Amino acid sequence: MIALLPRPTKCKWGTVSFASTLYLGPILDLLVAKVPPDWQAEIRLGLQEALVNAAKHGNQLDPGKTIAVQYAIMSTHGNWVITDHGAGFIPNCCCQDNPDSLLPADNAETGRGLCILYQIFDHVHWNDQGTQLKLTKNRR
């Protein structure tokens, strides 16, 4: 049996942790600082949606709860892992099956941010507890 192992990357993961807040400008600046300029605005929008969801819906804006973000930017792709301390989340968004749709099936305001995540990122995955979101964007 032959297994192709991924080549080791010289990528260094960064980590930032902060209290639940909607004041995200400095955090977003840090998270997109090493993102290539041609996809910085798009990544910033996607990360803002994910962080707002973690602070508002996950941690209920409780400043005693934190949000942690691990991130790694490589020449071919970027990875972000966002973890909150909320009760968990089960994604139920029509955009998973129809990424061209920017609105949930019932056209409600809730779920719009999730659809944006599926539009921007190539890989969107929650852990089984629904408290950790993994995002990947491939550079084309």
Rosetta constraint file for C-alpha pairs under 8 A:
AtomPair CA 11 CA 72 HARMONIC 6.55 0.50
AtomPair CA 11 CA 73 HARMONIC 7.21 0.50
AtomPair CA 11 CA 74 HARMONIC 6.43 0.50
AtomPair CA 12 CA 72 HARMONIC 6.28 0.50
AtomPair CA 13 CA 70 HARMONIC 6.48 0.50
AtomPair CA 13 CA 71 HARMONIC 5.46 0.50
AtomPair CA 13 CA 72 HARMONIC 4.73 0.50
AtomPair CA 14 CA 70 HARMONIC 5.58 0.50
AtomPair CA 14 CA 71 HARMONIC 5.26 0.50
AtomPair CA 14 CA 72 HARMONIC 6.35 0.50
AtomPair CA 15 CA 68 HARMONIC 7.06 0.50
AtomPair CA 15 CA 69 HARMONIC 5.58 0.50
AtomPair CA 15 CA 70 HARMONIC 4.37 0.50
AtomPair CA 15 CA 71 HARMONIC 6.36 0.50
AtomPair CA 16 CA 68 HARMONIC 5.75 0.50
AtomPair CA 16 CA 69 HARMONIC 5.29 0.50
AtomPair CA 16 CA 70 HARMONIC 6.57 0.50
AtomPair CA 17 CA 66 HARMONIC 6.54 0.50
AtomPair CA 17 CA 67 HARMONIC 5.57 0.50
AtomPair CA 17 CA 68 HARMONIC 4.19 0.50
AtomPair CA 17 CA 69 HARMONIC 6.24 0.50
AtomPair CA 18 CA 66 HARMONIC 5.34 0.50
AtomPair CA 18 CA 67 HARMONIC 5.52 0.50
AtomPair CA 18 CA 68 HARMONIC 6.61 0.50
AtomPair CA 19 CA 62 HARMONIC 7.89 0.50
AtomPair CA 19 CA 63 HARMONIC 5.16 0.50
AtomPair CA 19 CA 64 HARMONIC 6.54 0.50
AtomPair CA 19 CA 65 HARMONIC 5.88 0.50
AtomPair CA 19 CA 66 HARMONIC 4.32 0.50
AtomPair CA 19 CA 67 HARMONIC 6.29 0.50
AtomPair CA 20 CA 54 HARMONIC 8.00 0.50
AtomPair CA 20 CA 55 HARMONIC 4.89 0.50
AtomPair CA 20 CA 56 HARMONIC 7.76 0.50
AtomPair CA 20 CA 59 HARMONIC 6.62 0.50
AtomPair CA 20 CA 61 HARMONIC 5.27 0.50
AtomPair CA 20 CA 62 HARMONIC 5.90 0.50
AtomPair CA 20 CA 63 HARMONIC 4.90 0.50
AtomPair CA 20 CA 64 HARMONIC 7.38 0.50
AtomPair CA 20 CA 65 HARMONIC 6.00 0.50
AtomPair CA 20 CA 66 HARMONIC 5.43 0.50
AtomPair CA 20 CA 67 HARMONIC 6.29 0.50
AtomPair CA 21 CA 55 HARMONIC 6.01 0.50
AtomPair CA 21 CA 56 HARMONIC 7.89 0.50
AtomPair CA 21 CA 61 HARMONIC 6.04 0.50
AtomPair CA 21 CA 62 HARMONIC 7.98 0.50
AtomPair CA 21 CA 63 HARMONIC 6.83 0.50
AtomPair CA 22 CA 52 HARMONIC 6.27 0.50
AtomPair CA 22 CA 55 HARMONIC 6.93 0.50
AtomPair CA 22 CA 56 HARMONIC 7.76 0.50
AtomPair CA 22 CA 61 HARMONIC 7.95 0.50
AtomPair CA 24 CA 28 HARMONIC 6.00 0.50
AtomPair CA 24 CA 48 HARMONIC 7.35 0.50
AtomPair CA 24 CA 51 HARMONIC 7.88 0.50
AtomPair CA 25 CA 29 HARMONIC 6.13 0.50
AtomPair CA 26 CA 30 HARMONIC 6.30 0.50
AtomPair CA 27 CA 31 HARMONIC 6.25 0.50
AtomPair CA 28 CA 32 HARMONIC 6.16 0.50
AtomPair CA 28 CA 44 HARMONIC 6.34 0.50
AtomPair CA 28 CA 47 HARMONIC 7.23 0.50
AtomPair CA 28 CA 48 HARMONIC 6.98 0.50
AtomPair CA 29 CA 33 HARMONIC 5.89 0.50
AtomPair CA 31 CA 35 HARMONIC 7.95 0.50
AtomPair CA 31 CA 44 HARMONIC 7.97 0.50
AtomPair CA 31 CA 71 HARMONIC 7.36 0.50
AtomPair CA 32 CA 40 HARMONIC 6.15 0.50
AtomPair CA 32 CA 43 HARMONIC 7.18 0.50
AtomPair CA 32 CA 44 HARMONIC 6.43 0.50
AtomPair CA 34 CA 73 HARMONIC 6.62 0.50
AtomPair CA 35 CA 39 HARMONIC 7.03 0.50
AtomPair CA 35 CA 40 HARMONIC 5.70 0.50
AtomPair CA 35 CA 73 HARMONIC 6.47 0.50
AtomPair CA 35 CA 78 HARMONIC 7.65 0.50
AtomPair CA 36 CA 40 HARMONIC 6.13 0.50
AtomPair CA 37 CA 41 HARMONIC 7.85 0.50
AtomPair CA 39 CA 43 HARMONIC 6.18 0.50
AtomPair CA 40 CA 44 HARMONIC 5.97 0.50
AtomPair CA 41 CA 45 HARMONIC 6.28 0.50
AtomPair CA 42 CA 46 HARMONIC 6.36 0.50
AtomPair CA 42 CA 120 HARMONIC 6.68 0.50
AtomPair CA 43 CA 47 HARMONIC 6.03 0.50
AtomPair CA 43 CA 120 HARMONIC 7.05 0.50
AtomPair CA 44 CA 48 HARMONIC 5.98 0.50
AtomPair CA 45 CA 49 HARMONIC 6.34 0.50
AtomPair CA 46 CA 50 HARMONIC 6.33 0.50
AtomPair CA 46 CA 116 HARMONIC 6.58 0.50
AtomPair CA 46 CA 117 HARMONIC 5.49 0.50
AtomPair CA 46 CA 120 HARMONIC 6.28 0.50
AtomPair CA 46 CA 121 HARMONIC 7.59 0.50
AtomPair CA 47 CA 51 HARMONIC 5.98 0.50
AtomPair CA 48 CA 52 HARMONIC 5.99 0.50
AtomPair CA 49 CA 53 HARMONIC 6.18 0.50
AtomPair CA 49 CA 113 HARMONIC 5.52 0.50
AtomPair CA 49 CA 114 HARMONIC 7.68 0.50
AtomPair CA 49 CA 116 HARMONIC 7.66 0.50
AtomPair CA 49 CA 117 HARMONIC 7.30 0.50
AtomPair CA 50 CA 54 HARMONIC 6.24 0.50
AtomPair CA 50 CA 82 HARMONIC 7.75 0.50
AtomPair CA 50 CA 113 HARMONIC 7.50 0.50
AtomPair CA 50 CA 114 HARMONIC 7.93 0.50
AtomPair CA 50 CA 117 HARMONIC 7.40 0.50
AtomPair CA 51 CA 55 HARMONIC 6.09 0.50
AtomPair CA 51 CA 82 HARMONIC 7.56 0.50
AtomPair CA 52 CA 56 HARMONIC 5.72 0.50
AtomPair CA 52 CA 57 HARMONIC 7.76 0.50
AtomPair CA 53 CA 57 HARMONIC 5.19 0.50
AtomPair CA 53 CA 58 HARMONIC 6.43 0.50
AtomPair CA 53 CA 113 HARMONIC 7.91 0.50
AtomPair CA 54 CA 58 HARMONIC 4.54 0.50
AtomPair CA 54 CA 59 HARMONIC 6.20 0.50
AtomPair CA 54 CA 67 HARMONIC 7.05 0.50
AtomPair CA 54 CA 82 HARMONIC 7.83 0.50
AtomPair CA 54 CA 83 HARMONIC 7.50 0.50
AtomPair CA 54 CA 84 HARMONIC 5.74 0.50
AtomPair CA 54 CA 86 HARMONIC 7.85 0.50
AtomPair CA 55 CA 59 HARMONIC 5.02 0.50
AtomPair CA 55 CA 60 HARMONIC 6.18 0.50
AtomPair CA 55 CA 61 HARMONIC 5.24 0.50
AtomPair CA 55 CA 62 HARMONIC 7.78 0.50
AtomPair CA 55 CA 67 HARMONIC 7.14 0.50
AtomPair CA 55 CA 84 HARMONIC 7.42 0.50
AtomPair CA 56 CA 60 HARMONIC 4.75 0.50
AtomPair CA 56 CA 61 HARMONIC 5.01 0.50
AtomPair CA 57 CA 61 HARMONIC 7.65 0.50
AtomPair CA 57 CA 86 HARMONIC 7.65 0.50
AtomPair CA 58 CA 84 HARMONIC 6.12 0.50
AtomPair CA 58 CA 85 HARMONIC 6.62 0.50
AtomPair CA 58 CA 86 HARMONIC 4.21 0.50
AtomPair CA 58 CA 87 HARMONIC 6.59 0.50
AtomPair CA 58 CA 88 HARMONIC 6.68 0.50
AtomPair CA 58 CA 89 HARMONIC 7.63 0.50
AtomPair CA 58 CA 131 HARMONIC 7.33 0.50
AtomPair CA 59 CA 65 HARMONIC 6.21 0.50
AtomPair CA 59 CA 66 HARMONIC 7.63 0.50
AtomPair CA 59 CA 84 HARMONIC 6.39 0.50
AtomPair CA 59 CA 85 HARMONIC 5.81 0.50
AtomPair CA 59 CA 86 HARMONIC 4.64 0.50
AtomPair CA 59 CA 87 HARMONIC 7.92 0.50
AtomPair CA 60 CA 86 HARMONIC 7.40 0.50
AtomPair CA 61 CA 65 HARMONIC 7.96 0.50
AtomPair CA 65 CA 84 HARMONIC 7.70 0.50
AtomPair CA 65 CA 85 HARMONIC 6.23 0.50
AtomPair CA 66 CA 84 HARMONIC 6.35 0.50
AtomPair CA 66 CA 85 HARMONIC 6.70 0.50
AtomPair CA 67 CA 82 HARMONIC 7.00 0.50
AtomPair CA 67 CA 83 HARMONIC 5.66 0.50
AtomPair CA 67 CA 84 HARMONIC 4.71 0.50
AtomPair CA 67 CA 85 HARMONIC 7.15 0.50
AtomPair CA 68 CA 81 HARMONIC 7.96 0.50
AtomPair CA 68 CA 82 HARMONIC 5.77 0.50
AtomPair CA 68 CA 83 HARMONIC 5.20 0.50
AtomPair CA 68 CA 84 HARMONIC 6.65 0.50
AtomPair CA 69 CA 80 HARMONIC 6.64 0.50
AtomPair CA 69 CA 81 HARMONIC 5.48 0.50
AtomPair CA 69 CA 82 HARMONIC 4.55 0.50
AtomPair CA 69 CA 83 HARMONIC 6.44 0.50
AtomPair CA 70 CA 80 HARMONIC 5.65 0.50
AtomPair CA 70 CA 81 HARMONIC 5.08 0.50
AtomPair CA 70 CA 82 HARMONIC 6.67 0.50
AtomPair CA 71 CA 78 HARMONIC 7.46 0.50
AtomPair CA 71 CA 79 HARMONIC 5.49 0.50
AtomPair CA 71 CA 80 HARMONIC 4.40 0.50
AtomPair CA 71 CA 81 HARMONIC 6.39 0.50
AtomPair CA 72 CA 78 HARMONIC 5.76 0.50
AtomPair CA 72 CA 79 HARMONIC 5.27 0.50
AtomPair CA 72 CA 80 HARMONIC 6.70 0.50
AtomPair CA 73 CA 77 HARMONIC 6.33 0.50
AtomPair CA 73 CA 78 HARMONIC 4.35 0.50
AtomPair CA 73 CA 79 HARMONIC 6.43 0.50
AtomPair CA 74 CA 78 HARMONIC 5.83 0.50
AtomPair CA 75 CA 139 HARMONIC 7.49 0.50
AtomPair CA 76 CA 138 HARMONIC 6.06 0.50
AtomPair CA 76 CA 139 HARMONIC 5.09 0.50
AtomPair CA 76 CA 140 HARMONIC 7.76 0.50
AtomPair CA 77 CA 136 HARMONIC 6.95 0.50
AtomPair CA 77 CA 137 HARMONIC 5.45 0.50
AtomPair CA 77 CA 138 HARMONIC 4.23 0.50
AtomPair CA 77 CA 139 HARMONIC 5.21 0.50
AtomPair CA 78 CA 136 HARMONIC 5.63 0.50
AtomPair CA 78 CA 137 HARMONIC 5.28 0.50
AtomPair CA 78 CA 138 HARMONIC 6.60 0.50
AtomPair CA 79 CA 134 HARMONIC 7.33 0.50
AtomPair CA 79 CA 135 HARMONIC 5.72 0.50
AtomPair CA 79 CA 136 HARMONIC 4.59 0.50
AtomPair CA 79 CA 137 HARMONIC 6.69 0.50
AtomPair CA 80 CA 134 HARMONIC 5.86 0.50
AtomPair CA 80 CA 135 HARMONIC 5.16 0.50
AtomPair CA 80 CA 136 HARMONIC 6.54 0.50
AtomPair CA 81 CA 132 HARMONIC 6.81 0.50
AtomPair CA 81 CA 133 HARMONIC 5.62 0.50
AtomPair CA 81 CA 134 HARMONIC 4.48 0.50
AtomPair CA 81 CA 135 HARMONIC 6.33 0.50
AtomPair CA 82 CA 132 HARMONIC 5.52 0.50
AtomPair CA 82 CA 133 HARMONIC 5.11 0.50
AtomPair CA 82 CA 134 HARMONIC 6.50 0.50
AtomPair CA 83 CA 131 HARMONIC 5.69 0.50
AtomPair CA 83 CA 132 HARMONIC 4.29 0.50
AtomPair CA 83 CA 133 HARMONIC 6.44 0.50
AtomPair CA 84 CA 131 HARMONIC 5.48 0.50
AtomPair CA 84 CA 132 HARMONIC 6.53 0.50
AtomPair CA 85 CA 131 HARMONIC 6.57 0.50
AtomPair CA 86 CA 131 HARMONIC 6.43 0.50
AtomPair CA 87 CA 130 HARMONIC 7.84 0.50
AtomPair CA 87 CA 131 HARMONIC 7.27 0.50
AtomPair CA 88 CA 129 HARMONIC 5.52 0.50
AtomPair CA 88 CA 130 HARMONIC 4.19 0.50
AtomPair CA 88 CA 131 HARMONIC 4.86 0.50
AtomPair CA 89 CA 129 HARMONIC 7.10 0.50
AtomPair CA 89 CA 130 HARMONIC 4.23 0.50
AtomPair CA 89 CA 131 HARMONIC 6.55 0.50
AtomPair CA 90 CA 130 HARMONIC 5.89 0.50
AtomPair CA 91 CA 126 HARMONIC 7.98 0.50
AtomPair CA 93 CA 104 HARMONIC 6.25 0.50
AtomPair CA 93 CA 111 HARMONIC 6.39 0.50
AtomPair CA 93 CA 114 HARMONIC 6.87 0.50
AtomPair CA 93 CA 115 HARMONIC 7.09 0.50
AtomPair CA 94 CA 98 HARMONIC 6.19 0.50
AtomPair CA 94 CA 99 HARMONIC 7.91 0.50
AtomPair CA 94 CA 101 HARMONIC 7.76 0.50
AtomPair CA 94 CA 104 HARMONIC 5.62 0.50
AtomPair CA 94 CA 105 HARMONIC 6.08 0.50
AtomPair CA 94 CA 115 HARMONIC 7.80 0.50
AtomPair CA 95 CA 99 HARMONIC 4.50 0.50
AtomPair CA 95 CA 100 HARMONIC 7.11 0.50
AtomPair CA 95 CA 101 HARMONIC 5.87 0.50
AtomPair CA 95 CA 102 HARMONIC 7.06 0.50
AtomPair CA 95 CA 103 HARMONIC 7.65 0.50
AtomPair CA 95 CA 104 HARMONIC 6.95 0.50
AtomPair CA 95 CA 114 HARMONIC 7.56 0.50
AtomPair CA 95 CA 115 HARMONIC 5.20 0.50
AtomPair CA 95 CA 118 HARMONIC 6.56 0.50
AtomPair CA 96 CA 115 HARMONIC 7.67 0.50
AtomPair CA 96 CA 118 HARMONIC 6.70 0.50
AtomPair CA 99 CA 115 HARMONIC 7.01 0.50
AtomPair CA 99 CA 118 HARMONIC 6.05 0.50
AtomPair CA 99 CA 119 HARMONIC 5.96 0.50
AtomPair CA 100 CA 119 HARMONIC 7.18 0.50
AtomPair CA 101 CA 115 HARMONIC 7.21 0.50
AtomPair CA 102 CA 112 HARMONIC 6.48 0.50
AtomPair CA 102 CA 115 HARMONIC 5.41 0.50
AtomPair CA 102 CA 116 HARMONIC 6.59 0.50
AtomPair CA 102 CA 119 HARMONIC 7.86 0.50
AtomPair CA 103 CA 107 HARMONIC 5.53 0.50
AtomPair CA 103 CA 108 HARMONIC 7.41 0.50
AtomPair CA 103 CA 109 HARMONIC 7.85 0.50
AtomPair CA 103 CA 111 HARMONIC 7.16 0.50
AtomPair CA 103 CA 112 HARMONIC 5.53 0.50
AtomPair CA 103 CA 115 HARMONIC 6.66 0.50
AtomPair CA 104 CA 108 HARMONIC 6.38 0.50
AtomPair CA 104 CA 109 HARMONIC 7.90 0.50
AtomPair CA 104 CA 110 HARMONIC 7.58 0.50
AtomPair CA 104 CA 111 HARMONIC 5.80 0.50
AtomPair CA 104 CA 112 HARMONIC 6.45 0.50
AtomPair CA 104 CA 115 HARMONIC 7.38 0.50
AtomPair CA 108 CA 112 HARMONIC 7.90 0.50
AtomPair CA 111 CA 115 HARMONIC 6.43 0.50
AtomPair CA 112 CA 116 HARMONIC 6.34 0.50
AtomPair CA 113 CA 117 HARMONIC 6.35 0.50
AtomPair CA 114 CA 118 HARMONIC 6.47 0.50
AtomPair CA 115 CA 119 HARMONIC 6.23 0.50
AtomPair CA 116 CA 120 HARMONIC 6.16 0.50
AtomPair CA 117 CA 121 HARMONIC 5.85 0.50
AtomPair CA 117 CA 124 HARMONIC 7.22 0.50
AtomPair CA 118 CA 122 HARMONIC 7.14 0.50
AtomPair CA 118 CA 123 HARMONIC 7.62 0.50
AtomPair CA 118 CA 124 HARMONIC 6.56 0.50
AtomPair CA 120 CA 137 HARMONIC 7.51 0.50
AtomPair CA 121 CA 135 HARMONIC 6.30 0.50
AtomPair CA 121 CA 136 HARMONIC 5.73 0.50
AtomPair CA 121 CA 137 HARMONIC 4.89 0.50
AtomPair CA 121 CA 138 HARMONIC 7.85 0.50
AtomPair CA 122 CA 135 HARMONIC 7.55 0.50
AtomPair CA 122 CA 136 HARMONIC 5.72 0.50
AtomPair CA 122 CA 137 HARMONIC 5.16 0.50
AtomPair CA 122 CA 138 HARMONIC 6.49 0.50
AtomPair CA 123 CA 134 HARMONIC 7.51 0.50
AtomPair CA 123 CA 135 HARMONIC 5.51 0.50
AtomPair CA 123 CA 136 HARMONIC 4.96 0.50
AtomPair CA 123 CA 137 HARMONIC 6.87 0.50
AtomPair CA 124 CA 133 HARMONIC 7.10 0.50
AtomPair CA 124 CA 134 HARMONIC 5.85 0.50
AtomPair CA 124 CA 135 HARMONIC 4.91 0.50
AtomPair CA 124 CA 136 HARMONIC 6.89 0.50
AtomPair CA 125 CA 133 HARMONIC 5.68 0.50
AtomPair CA 125 CA 134 HARMONIC 5.16 0.50
AtomPair CA 125 CA 135 HARMONIC 6.72 0.50
AtomPair CA 126 CA 130 HARMONIC 5.48 0.50
AtomPair CA 126 CA 131 HARMONIC 7.11 0.50
AtomPair CA 126 CA 132 HARMONIC 5.52 0.50
AtomPair CA 126 CA 133 HARMONIC 4.51 0.50
AtomPair CA 126 CA 134 HARMONIC 6.28 0.50
AtomPair CA 127 CA 131 HARMONIC 6.59 0.50
AtomPair CA 127 CA 132 HARMONIC 5.44 0.50
AtomPair CA 127 CA 133 HARMONIC 6.64 0.50
